[in-house]
Amino acid sequence: MKLLLALFCLSGFLTTAQITPAVLTGQSVNPSNSLEKETQAALKEMQAAALKDGIKIEVASGYRSFNRQRQIWNGKYSKYEAQGLTPDAIFDKIVEYSTVPGTSRHHWGTDMDLIDGNAKYSGSVLVTDKFHGDGPFCKLKDWMDQHSTEYGFELVYTMNNNRTGFEYEPWHYSYAPVSKKYLEQYLNQIDFVKFLRSQNIMGMDDISDARLERYYKEHIQGINAALLLEKE
């Protein structure tokens, strides 16, 4: 089954020419908010395997469009601006956990936040404590630690003091065979600062170039090394 899936994935990859700036920044048409098709196929296979062990893998958050990410960003920016924070300070506060619109890995449909639908829980689900100790998603986390790479999925924001960027997220996984290609194209195709300044994103005309460039280096590239393309 895994061999068949691998062959299917190889035949279904978008070519470099098809991975356009609109796709990379979440501005392409995706009315059903679907995951990228190879990612969806691999996820279904992994879900079936986990279910045999009593774990019901569910996607709490999958594909997210540029417009949706901009709504999230602008809402948080307005809140912190009302508190009197400077633009760079607002930026620092938001990017502890939220991405700048046009830079989210969720735009690619290769990344998702996972929970266990068979677990009993209440309140917010994407909370670190719920994946550790006696949290409701510990069984899911242990299963993913053992098996996720068998299906091509890697944790993105690992618990690693040497890693830069976003805080540890035990729920955020990426389908590496596809997302590595998307990241490569993002780094090659997107004029990062110019793009952000042209998209009606709150604060982008006031946040310094230096702060944006640090985000580009530390956050976009500050991920699990298994999701970076190997240098030749």
C-alpha positions as CSV (number, residue, x, y, z in Angstrom):
1,M,0.0,0.0,0.0
2,K,2.8,2.4,0.9
3,L,4.6,1.7,-2.3
4,L,1.4,2.4,-4.3
5,L,1.0,5.7,-2.4
6,A,4.6,6.7,-3.1
7,L,4.1,6.0,-6.8
8,F,0.9,8.0,-6.8
9,C,2.6,10.9,-5.0
10,L,5.5,11.0,-7.4
11,S,3.1,11.1,-10.4
12,G,0.9,13.8,-8.8
13,F,3.5,16.4,-7.8
14,L,3.0,20.0,-9.0
15,T,5.8,20.9,-11.4
16,T,8.0,23.9,-10.4
17,A,6.1,26.0,-13.0
18,Q,2.8,25.2,-11.3
19,I,4.0,26.2,-7.8
20,T,3.2,29.8,-8.5
21,P,3.5,32.8,-6.1
22,A,-0.3,32.7,-5.7
23,V,-0.1,29.0,-4.6
24,L,2.8,29.8,-2.2
25,T,1.1,32.7,-0.5
26,G,-2.4,31.2,-0.2
27,Q,-4.0,33.5,-2.8
28,S,-4.9,30.7,-5.3
29,V,-8.5,29.5,-5.7
30,N,-9.4,26.9,-3.1
31,P,-13.1,27.4,-2.2
32,S,-13.4,24.1,-0.3
33,N,-10.2,24.8,1.7
34,S,-8.9,21.4,0.6
35,L,-5.5,19.9,1.6
36,E,-3.0,19.4,-1.1
37,K,-4.0,16.1,-2.8
38,E,-0.8,14.0,-2.1
39,T,-0.9,15.2,1.5
40,Q,-4.6,14.2,1.8
41,A,-3.9,10.7,0.5
42,A,-1.0,10.2,2.9
43,L,-3.1,11.6,5.8
44,K,-5.9,9.1,5.1
45,E,-3.4,6.2,5.2
46,M,-2.0,7.4,8.5
47,Q,-5.5,7.9,9.9
48,A,-6.4,4.4,9.1
49,A,-3.3,3.0,10.8
50,A,-3.8,5.1,13.9
51,L,-7.4,4.1,14.2
52,K,-6.3,0.4,14.6
53,D,-4.6,1.6,17.8
54,G,-7.7,3.5,19.0
55,I,-6.6,6.9,17.9
56,K,-8.9,9.0,15.7
57,I,-6.6,11.6,14.0
58,E,-8.6,14.7,13.2
59,V,-7.5,17.9,11.5
60,A,-8.2,20.9,13.8
61,S,-6.8,23.3,11.3
62,G,-5.6,22.5,7.7
63,Y,-5.5,24.7,4.7
64,R,-5.8,28.4,5.5
65,S,-6.1,31.1,2.8
66,F,-4.2,34.4,2.7
67,N,-7.4,36.3,3.4
68,R,-8.2,34.3,6.5
69,Q,-4.7,34.7,7.8
70,R,-4.9,38.4,7.1
71,Q,-8.1,38.6,9.1
72,I,-6.4,36.9,12.1
73,W,-3.3,39.2,11.8
74,N,-5.3,42.4,11.5
75,G,-7.5,41.6,14.4
76,K,-4.5,40.9,16.7
77,Y,-2.7,44.0,15.4
78,S,-5.6,46.2,16.2
79,K,-5.8,44.8,19.7
80,Y,-2.1,45.4,20.5
81,E,-2.1,48.8,18.7
82,A,-4.9,49.9,21.1
83,Q,-2.7,48.9,24.0
84,G,0.0,51.4,22.8
85,L,2.6,49.0,21.5
86,T,5.0,50.1,18.8
87,P,4.8,48.4,15.4
88,D,7.9,46.3,15.9
89,A,6.7,45.3,19.4
90,I,3.3,44.3,18.0
91,F,5.0,42.2,15.3
92,D,7.1,40.4,18.0
93,K,4.0,39.7,20.0
94,I,1.9,38.3,17.2
95,V,4.7,36.1,15.7
96,E,5.1,34.2,18.9
97,Y,2.5,31.8,17.6
98,S,0.8,33.4,14.5
99,T,2.3,33.8,11.1
100,V,2.4,36.9,8.8
101,P,-0.2,36.6,6.0
102,G,1.4,35.1,2.9
103,T,4.0,33.2,4.9
104,S,1.9,30.5,6.6
105,R,2.8,26.9,5.8
106,H,-1.0,26.3,6.1
107,H,-1.3,28.2,2.8
108,W,0.2,25.2,1.0
109,G,-2.3,22.6,2.2
110,T,0.6,20.4,3.3
111,D,0.4,21.3,7.0
112,M,-2.2,20.7,9.6
113,D,-2.8,20.8,13.3
114,L,-3.9,17.4,14.6
115,I,-5.9,16.2,17.6
116,D,-7.4,12.9,18.7
117,G,-11.1,12.8,18.2
118,N,-11.4,9.8,20.6
119,A,-9.9,11.8,23.5
120,K,-12.1,13.5,26.1
121,Y,-11.2,17.2,26.4
122,S,-12.7,20.6,26.9
123,G,-11.7,24.2,26.0
124,S,-9.0,25.1,23.5
125,V,-7.3,22.1,21.9
126,L,-4.1,23.6,20.7
127,V,-2.5,23.9,24.1
128,T,0.9,22.3,24.7
129,D,0.0,20.8,28.1
130,K,-2.8,18.7,26.4
131,F,-0.1,16.8,24.5
132,H,2.1,16.0,27.5
133,G,1.9,14.6,31.0
134,D,-1.6,13.3,31.5
135,G,-3.1,15.5,28.7
136,P,-5.9,14.1,26.5
137,F,-3.7,14.1,23.4
138,C,-0.7,12.3,24.9
139,K,-1.6,9.0,23.2
140,L,-1.8,10.8,19.9
141,K,1.6,12.5,20.5
142,D,3.2,9.2,21.5
143,W,1.8,7.5,18.4
144,M,3.0,10.3,16.1
145,D,6.4,10.2,17.6
146,Q,6.7,6.6,16.7
147,H,4.9,6.4,13.4
148,S,4.4,9.8,11.6
149,T,7.6,9.6,9.6
150,E,6.5,6.3,8.2
151,Y,3.8,8.2,6.4
152,G,5.9,11.3,5.5
153,F,4.8,13.6,8.3
154,E,7.2,15.6,10.4
155,L,6.6,17.9,13.4
156,V,7.3,21.4,12.2
157,Y,8.1,23.5,15.3
158,T,10.0,21.1,17.5
159,M,11.1,21.4,21.1
160,N,14.6,22.4,20.4
161,N,16.4,25.2,22.1
162,N,18.7,25.6,19.1
163,R,15.8,26.2,16.7
164,T,14.7,29.7,15.9
165,G,11.3,31.0,15.1
166,F,7.9,29.9,16.4
167,E,7.4,28.4,19.8
168,Y,7.1,24.6,20.1
169,E,3.8,23.3,18.6
170,P,3.3,19.5,19.3
171,W,0.2,19.5,17.1
172,H,1.6,21.0,13.9
173,Y,2.7,18.4,11.3
174,S,3.8,18.8,7.6
175,Y,3.8,16.3,4.8
176,A,7.5,16.5,4.0
177,P,7.7,15.0,0.4
178,V,5.6,18.0,-0.8
179,S,6.2,20.8,1.7
180,K,10.0,20.7,1.2
181,K,9.4,21.5,-2.5
182,Y,7.0,24.3,-1.6
183,L,9.5,25.8,0.8
184,E,12.2,25.7,-1.8
185,Q,10.0,27.5,-4.3
186,Y,8.9,30.0,-1.6
187,L,12.5,31.0,-0.9
188,N,13.3,31.2,-4.6
189,Q,10.2,33.0,-5.9
190,I,8.9,35.4,-3.3
191,D,10.3,38.9,-2.9
192,F,9.4,38.8,0.7
193,V,9.5,42.4,1.9
194,K,8.0,43.8,-1.3
195,F,5.2,41.3,-1.2
196,L,4.2,42.1,2.4
197,R,4.2,45.9,1.8
198,S,1.8,45.5,-1.1
199,Q,-0.9,43.4,0.6
200,N,-2.9,45.7,2.9
201,I,-1.6,44.0,6.0
202,M,-1.8,46.2,9.1
203,G,1.5,47.6,10.2
204,M,3.6,46.5,7.3
205,D,4.4,50.1,6.2
206,D,5.6,50.8,9.8
207,I,7.5,47.6,10.7
208,S,11.2,47.9,10.0
209,D,12.9,46.1,7.1
210,A,15.3,44.6,9.6
211,R,12.5,43.1,11.7
212,L,10.8,41.6,8.6
213,E,14.1,40.2,7.3
214,R,14.8,38.6,10.7
215,Y,11.4,37.0,10.6
216,Y,12.2,35.6,7.1
217,K,15.4,34.0,8.4
218,E,14.4,32.9,11.9
219,H,10.7,31.9,11.4
220,I,10.2,30.8,7.8
221,Q,13.4,28.8,7.9
222,G,13.5,28.1,11.7
223,I,11.8,24.7,11.4
224,N,12.6,21.0,11.9
225,A,15.7,20.2,9.9
226,A,13.9,17.2,8.4
227,L,11.7,19.7,6.4
228,L,14.6,21.5,4.8
229,L,15.9,20.4,1.5
230,E,19.4,18.8,1.8
231,K,22.1,21.0,0.4
232,E,24.0,19.4,-2.5
